[in-house]
Amino acid sequence: MTNVLKVHDSDNVLVALEDLPAGATVRENGTLIPLPEKVSAKHKLVTRAMSVGDPVVMYGVLVGRATQPIPLGGAIHTGNVKHATAEFDHASSAFSWTPPDVSRWKDRTFMGYHRSDGQVGTSNYWLVIPLVFCENRNIAILRDAFEKELGYAQPALYQHQVAELVRHYRAGATPDTLRALAYPSQKAASTRTPVFEHVDGIQFLSHEGGCGGTRQDARTLCALLAGYIHNPNVAGATVLSLGCQNAQIEILQEELHRRNPAFDKPLYIYEQQRGPSEYDMLSDAIRQTFAGLVEADRLRRAPAPLSALTFGVECGGSDGFSGISANPAMGHAADLLVALGGTVILSEFPELCGVEQELINRSVTPDVGDRFIRLMREYSRQAEAVGSGLHMNPSPGNIKDGLITDAIKSAGAAKKGGTSPITGVLGYPEYATARGLNLLCTPGNDVESTTGMAGAGANIMAFSTGLGTPTGNPIAPVIKVSTNTKLAQRLPDIIDLDCGPIVAGERSIPELGEELLEMLIRVASGEMKTKAQILGQHDFIPWKQGVSL
């Protein structure tokens, strides 16, 4: 394979595809460039000497400016380049899009759960959720009561290890002997056969909100929870309320009605301060929830068009290969799904910094573009008001692996959304109703973002990672996509699809994008479980936007 990559014709940096030693030469458009220093894989080197203030261009957009002179072939890093982006405003030109060829998927279907409102689920879950953090303990009690008896508890892998250590300790083993014990086989643990064959699980959520914040916080939390209950992957829900909190039952009901005026899923709500006792409330909740599960188990998967998929795209633990392998492959799968009439959600507004004008130009109407402008500028103002800024988004791990400015990270992150027109822009936690590509305002925080996408209606997700992350979601299956083969080989228990062959030049972006779409169909049909599902990775963190009172 070649040892460097120029992503866009107008770029003045190259991506090192492998570790390049000092004194080596690389070729760019027939010109040999000597390297005055080592350039690590995933990092970037300049194609011309730069002076202070010179622009750094990657993915065809401004991603930084030189803060020190950089010699020809020199590596860019946080010591010689700072974040910079171009200004953005209203759409500057008409946008046209040529959809990819989707003839081979035109008549394809997936096997999903059809809801009365026309949505189709890729899973069939029951939710148990609190309106306020005061009920988290009761949620945990219900989890303990249900999971093992229903066969949904995770395999007791680690309990077996502790039991083995206890056995050796009681037999007189020393600390050194205990430390040297071999791990037992994962196959040693087992779980019960689920009682309900057609219910994928009962998911118990907990959070730290519902009271103590602003009224806006309470409304936002209720809207998020309403989005989860309305999500097509959910058959029904049990809700616990204390009674005195800001997040009132009436607000949740209003938000459910806003999403579906004809809402008819089973919904059991309990208010502790009105009941005779905690024991009575939880006992009634157990009986009602069990009866609801019996009803949910009567549902069966049936064929549905691929247009019924709402595909959320996410990246986390990103590296210098994210924007050239996994993210564009996910973007191609997104374009295929849009061309088939489906819905895609691209979130993480801090990771769209620097590519705003491109996204504005792709908006189907001026109003869509203008709303994106307003939300981006408001987000930036809020970050600056607390002494931060979007430029501070890259994590230490991102920087170490080549994403040295937020604009470099963002330009690669935006590739997850493909190239299709933008049909909707959503504030958090609005629900996606427009077919096509939707932008959802969330933080770059992985779990806050995936939590928001499920609340916006995503019934399946893909998540690219270069460093490795086990993130999942309670109701939406998450397919984990690696940017490099080393990661896929090192952490096979969390990676579902390896896009490293793109970096190696062995496979193309469209090939891996098509493979991802096929995997989406299998997961959506219940034919394949993702690694996050197997691990029981059910991450849920609501985004608290306001101050605390």
LUMGUBA-699465 format. One record per residue (C-alpha): x, y, z; residue in three letters. Coordinates in pm, whole numbers, plus 32768, in hexadecimal, padded with zeros to 4 digits. Layout:
XYZALA
...
% end
This chain:
800080008000MET
8067816E7FE1THR
80EE8209811FASN
80348357810EVAL
7EDD83CF80A0LEU
7E65851B801ALYS
7CF485288074VAL
7C8886507F9AHIS
7D2C86F17E6AASP
7D4588447F18SER
7DE687BC8057ASP
7F42882D80BBASN
7F79870D81ADVAL
7F9F8596817FLEU
7F2F84848270VAL
8040838F82D5ALA
7FB1823182AALEU
80D581938364GLU
81F182098443ASP
82E482D0836ALEU
844982FE83EBPRO
8510843F83D3ALA
85D1844C828DGLY
84D0838481CAALA
842B84118094THR
82BF84078029VAL
822F84497ED3ARG
811885417E8DGLU
80A8857E7D25ASN
81F885037CA4GLY
82BE85E27D91THR
83A0854C7E9ALEU
837E85E97FF2ILE
849885AB80EDPRO
843285858259LEU
85048651834DPRO
846E85988476GLU
83AD845E84CDLYS
823884648476VAL
816783668533SER
805082A6848AALA
7F0583678487LYS
7FB784B784A2HIS
7FE185BB8390LYS
8107865782DDLEU
810B8795820CVAL
814087958094THR
81E788EA8095ARG
82A989BB818EALA
81C38A928265MET
81EF8BE1830ESER
813B8C5E8443VAL
7FCC8C9A83F1GLY
7FC38BBF82BAASP
7E838AF38293PRO
7E7F897B82C5VAL
7D8588D981DAVAL
7D01877481F8MET
7BC586D38169TYR
7BBD880A808DGLY
7B7188F681B0VAL
7C3589D6829BLEU
7C8D890C83D3VAL
7D9E89DD8475GLY
7EB08AE38455ARG
80258AC3848DALA
80A28B5E85D2THR
82108B178581GLN
82D38AE7843DPRO
82AB898083BEILE
83A988F382C6PRO
8345882F8191LEU
82E186D18201GLY
82CA873A836CGLY
81C286A28451ALA
80AD877F84D4ILE
805C876F8648HIS
7FC68842875ETHR
811088FB8784GLY
811689868620ASN
7FA7899185B4VAL
7E718A1F865ALYS
7D0189EA860CHIS
7C6A8ACD8504ALA
7B328ABE842BTHR
7A978B858313ALA
796D8C6A834CGLU
78178BE482ECPHE
76CE8C818287ASP
759F8C3E81AEHIS
75B18B4B808BALA
76978BD07F7DSER
76348AED7E5ESER
752D89F87DE6ALA
756D88937E55PHE
753C875E7D81SER
756A85F67DE8TRP
759484BB7D1BTHR
751783997DF0PRO
75DE82557DEAPRO
7558812B7D2CASP
7471806B7E16VAL
73D47F7F7D19SER
74547E4A7DD0ARG
739D7EB27F0ETRP
72627F3F7E6ALYS
71887E197ECDASP
72417DB6800BARG
718F7DB18159THR
71E87D7A82C3PHE
711F7CBE83C5MET
709F7DBC84BFGLY
6F957DFF85C3TYR
6E7B7ECE852CHIS
6DDD7FD08614ARG
6C81806485F4SER
6D0D81BC8598ASP
6DBF81338464GLY
6F1B812684FCGLN
6FDB7FDE84EFVAL
70C27F668603GLY
72037EA385D9THR
71D67E22873ESER
70BC7DEE8837ASN
71107E798990TYR
70507ED68AC8TRP
70C9800C8B83LEU
70CA80508CFAVAL
712C81BB8D37ILE
712E82BF8E51PRO
70B384248E2ALEU
71A584918F39VAL
72EA84108FCFPHE
723883CF911ACYS
71A282989078GLU
72EE82039004ASN
72FC8119912FARG
71A1809490E0ASN
720880648F76ILE
732E7F938FF2ALA
72417EC690CCILE
71657E7C8FA2LEU
72967E1D8ED3ARG
73037D258FDEASP
71A47C978FEBALA
717D7C688E74PHE
72C17C2F8DB9GLU
73367AE08E3DLYS
71DA7A498E56GLU
71847AB18CF1LEU
72D07A358C64GLY
73547B8D8C01TYR
74737BA28CFCALA
75D47BAB8C72GLN
76A27A698C93PRO
77407A528DEBALA
78A37A588D61LEU
793F7B2A8E70TYR
78727AA18F91GLN
7905794C8F38HIS
7A6379DF8F4EGLN
7A207A7090A8VAL
79857928911BALA
7ABD786F90A9GLU
7B9C79639165LEU
7AC97936929FVAL
7AEB77BC9282ARG
7C6777D09267HIS
7C7E78D09381TYR
7BB977F2946DARG
7CA076D5940FALA
7DC877A59489GLY
7E4B78439348ALA
7F407964936FTHR
7F147AB692C1PRO
80247A5991C4ASP
7F7379129176THR
7E2979C79149LEU
7EC77AC5905CARG
7F5579AD8F86ALA
7E0D78F08F56LEU
7DA778C68DEAALA
7C6279648D75TYR
7B4D78628D4EPRO
7ABC782F8BF4SER
79A6791E8B8EGLN
78DB77EA8B30LYS
78CC778B8CA0ALA
77B778878CDAALA
7656785A8C5BSER
750B790F8C5DTHR
73A5789C8C6CARG
72D278778B34THR
71FF79B48B17PRO
7097798C8B87VAL
701D7A6C8A6DPHE
70A879F88920GLU
70367B2A885EHIS
709C7C388957VAL
72087C9D892CASP
72267D188A8EGLY
71A17DF28BA3ILE
727B7F278BC3GLN
729C7FDF8D0CPHE
731781448CDELEU
739A822A8DECSER
740F83948DE7HIS
746984B38ECFGLU
736085AB8E5BGLY
71F386048E87GLY
721886FD8FA4CYS
730A88049023GLY
734488988ECAGLY
727F89918DFETHR
7120895A8D7EARG
71C189438C25GLN
729788218CA1ASP
715D876C8D18ALA
70A987A48BCEARG
71DA872E8B0BTHR
71F785F08BDCLEU
708585A18BB0CYS
70A385DB8A3BALA
71CE84EF8A27LEU
711883E18AEBLEU
6FE584128A10ALA
70C483DC88DFGLY
713E82958974TYR
6FDD821C89BBILE
6F6E8287885CHIS
709B81E187B6ASN
702380BA86E1PRO
71117FCE8796ASN
703E7FF588D3VAL
6EFC7F30890FALA
6E957FDE8A51GLY
6F16807E8B8FALA
6EFB808B8D08THR
6F4281E38D9FVAL
6F9282318F0ALEU
6F5583918F90SER
6F8F841790EDLEU
6E89852A90C9GLY
6F2486749135CYS
7035868D902DGLN
704E87858F0DASN
702A86728E06ALA
6EB7863E8E38GLN
6DE785248DA5ILE
6D1686218CE5GLU
6E4C86A18C2FILE
6EA985418BC2LEU
6D46850B8B43GLN
6D4D86558A85GLU
6E9585F689DEGLU
6E0C849D8981LEU
6CDA854388E6HIS
6DBC86338828ARG
6E70850D8789ARG
6D38843D874FASN
6BDC84CD8794PRO
6B51836B8773ALA
6C4D82CD8862PHE
6BC9817688C6ASP
6CED80AC8951LYS
6CBE80148AABPRO
6D3881168BA8LEU
6D2B80D98D20TYR
6D7A82088DFBILE
6DAA81FA8F75TYR
6DCB83259060GLU
6E6882C191A9GLN
6DE983E2927DGLN
6C828383922DARG
6CA28213927FGLY
6C6D815F93CAPRO
6DD480DC93D2SER
6F08809D9301GLU
6EC77F279319TYR
6D677F4C928FASP
6DDC802C9171MET
6EF57F459104LEU
6E1F7E0D9128SER
6D137EA39048ASP
6E1E7F188F51ALA
6EA77DB58F40ILE
6D527D1E8EF8ARG
6CF47E208DF0GLN
6E497E128D49THR
6E437C988D37PHE
6CE87CA28C98ALA
6D697DA68BA0GLY
6E8A7CC18B46LEU
6D937BA98B01VAL
6CE07C8D8A0AGLU
6E277D04896DALA
6E917B9A893AASP
6D697B678850ARG
6E087C4A874CLEU
6EC17BAA862BARG
6FBE7C2C8533ARG
6F387C6D83D5ALA
6FD67CEF8291PRO
700B7E67827EALA
70AB7F438174PRO
720A7FC881B5LEU
716E812381AESER
70E780D7830BALA
724980DF839BLEU
72BF8211845ATHR
743881F88463PHE
750082BA8567GLY
767182EF8521VAL
776F83328634GLU
78E78337866CCYS
79AE831E87ACGLY
7B1182CF8811GLY
7B64835E86BASER
7CBD8356861CASP
7D7183DF84EEGLY
7CDB82CE8411PHE
7B6F830C8474SER
7B2F84088360GLY
7BCD8336824DILE
7B4881D9829ASER
7A29818E8389ALA
797882DF8379ASN
795F82F881FDPRO
78F9818781EEALA
77E081D682E2MET
77918307820FGLY
776F822F80D9HIS
768081478192ALA
75BF827D81FDALA
75A982F58094ASP
752B819F8026LEU
741E81A68130LEU
73B3830980D8VAL
739C82A47F68ALA
72B981877FD8LEU
71D28279808BGLY
7259824781EBGLY
72BA833B82FCTHR
7417838D837EVAL
7472845484B8ILE
75C6850384D2LEU
760385A18628SER
772B863086EEGLU
771D87A28692PHE
787587F28727PRO
78FD86FA8629GLU
786487B38502LEU
793B88E48549CYS
79EC8954840BGLY
790488A78313VAL
77D4897F835DGLU
77CB8A238206GLN
77C788D68150GLU
76A588608228LEU
75EA89A781FBILE
761589898082ASN
75838829808DARG
744788958144SER
730A885B8079VAL
727389AE80D7THR
72FC8AF8815EPRO
72368AC1829FASP
72EA897682DEVAL
743C8A1A82A6GLY
73E28B48837BASP
737B8A6C849FARG
74C989B98490PHE
757B8B0B8495ILE
74B38B7C85C6ARG
74EF8A3B8689LEU
76658A31863BMET
769B8B9C869DARG
75CF8B7687DBGLU
76938A3F883ATYR
77DB8AF68803SER
77668C2088D4ARG
77008B3D89F3GLN
78518A8F89EFALA
790C8BD989EFGLU
78308C628B09ALA
78C08B5B8BF7VAL
7A268B998B8FGLY
7A3D8A868A8BSER
7A038A698916GLY
79CF896E8800LEU
7B45897387BDHIS
7B7388B58906MET
7AB08784888EASN
7BD286988834PRO
7C2E85B08955SER
7D95855589B4PRO
7D6384088901GLY
7CE984B887C7ASN
7E18859F87C3ILE
7F1084868805LYS
7E8583CC86D7ASP
7E8E84EB85E0GLY
7D5785C2861ALEU
7E0D86F68692ILE
7CFC87FC8650THR
7B8487ED866FASP
7B63884A8501ALA
7C36871D8494ILE
7B63863F8572LYS
7A1E86DD84FBSER
7A6B86CB8389ALA
7AA5855683AFGLY
797E8524849BALA
788B85C783A7ALA
78DC84B782AALYS
77F583D08372LYS
76CE849082E1GLY
772884448179GLY
76DF853C8063THR
75648548804ASER
7486867D8073PRO
743386E781D7ILE
72BB86D38205THR
729C872F8374GLY
735287D88494VAL
72E3877385F1LEU
73168816873FGLY
7350872B8866TYR
7289864D889FPRO
719986788778GLU
711C854A86B9TYR
717F8511854EALA
705585128461THR
70F385788315ALA
71798460823AARG
72E1849481CEGLY
740A8523828ELEU
73B985D883D5ASN
74AE869C84ABLEU
746C86778621LEU
7502876F8719CYS
75BA86A48822THR
770C86BC88CDPRO
783A85FE884BGLY
782A85268984ASN
77F283C888FAASP
76DF835389E5VAL
762884A089FBGLU
76238498887FSER
75AF83308852THR
74AE83678967THR
7429849288A6GLY
741883D7875BMET
734882BD87F0ALA
726483C68886GLY
7246845D872AALA
71CD8311869BGLY
73078256862DALA
72B080E48625ASN
7413807885CBILE
756B811D85DFMET
76D080F98567ALA
77F281798639PHE
795281A485B0SER
7A8081948694THR
7BF6819B8663GLY
7C61816F87CCLEU
7B4E80858843GLY
7A0F80BF8909THR
79067FCB8983PRO
77E980CA896DTHR
768B80488928GLY
752480B88959ASN
740280268A23PRO
730A80118900ILE
73C1804687B5ALA
74C07F42873EPRO
76187FE1870EVAL
77067F548607ILE
786E7FA28662LYS
79517FF38539VAL
7ACD8002855FSER
7BA180F78499THR
7CD180118498ASN
7D147E9C8496THR
7DFC7EA285C3LYS
7CDC7F13869DLEU
7BEE7E0D860EALA
7CED7CFD8657GLN
7D427D7F87B3ARG
7BDA7DB08829LEU
7B087CB68766PRO
7A077CA8887FASP
79927E0D8837ILE
79C57E3486BDILE
78C17DBE85BFASP
79587E3B8479LEU
7AC17E8B841CASP
7AFB7FA98327CYS
7C757F8D8342GLY
7C8C7EEF81E6PRO
7C338047815AILE
7D7180D981F1VAL
7E3B7FB4816FALA
7DB17FEC8010GLY
7D1C7E8E800BGLU
7BAE7EF67FFBARG
7AF0802F7F96SER
7A0E8118805CILE
78D880B27F90PRO
79247F3F7FCBGLU
79317F698144LEU
78048050813DGLY
773B7F468089GLU
77B37E3E817FGLU
773F7F1E829CLEU
75E87F4281FCLEU
75CB7DC781E4GLU
762C7DAF8353MET
75267EB583A9LEU
741C7DDE8302ILE
74887CA683C1ARG
74907D5A850FVAL
73447E0884C9ALA
72A97CB6847CSER
73227C1985C0GLY
74057B298502GLU
75427BB685A0MET
758F7C4E86F3LYS
76907D628708THR
77B77D4587F4LYS
77247E5B88CAALA
75E17D9488EDGLN
76A07C598948ILE
77617D1A8A52LEU
76207DB28ADCGLY
76A87F108A9AGLN
75797FED8ADEHIS
7603814E8B06ASP
750D82688B4EPHE
757083CE8BA8ILE
747784EB8B72PRO
751486368B0CTRP
74DE873B8C1CLYS
74F088868B64GLN
748E897A8C75GLY
751A89EE8DC2VAL
74C189468F0CSER
73E88A039008LEU
% end
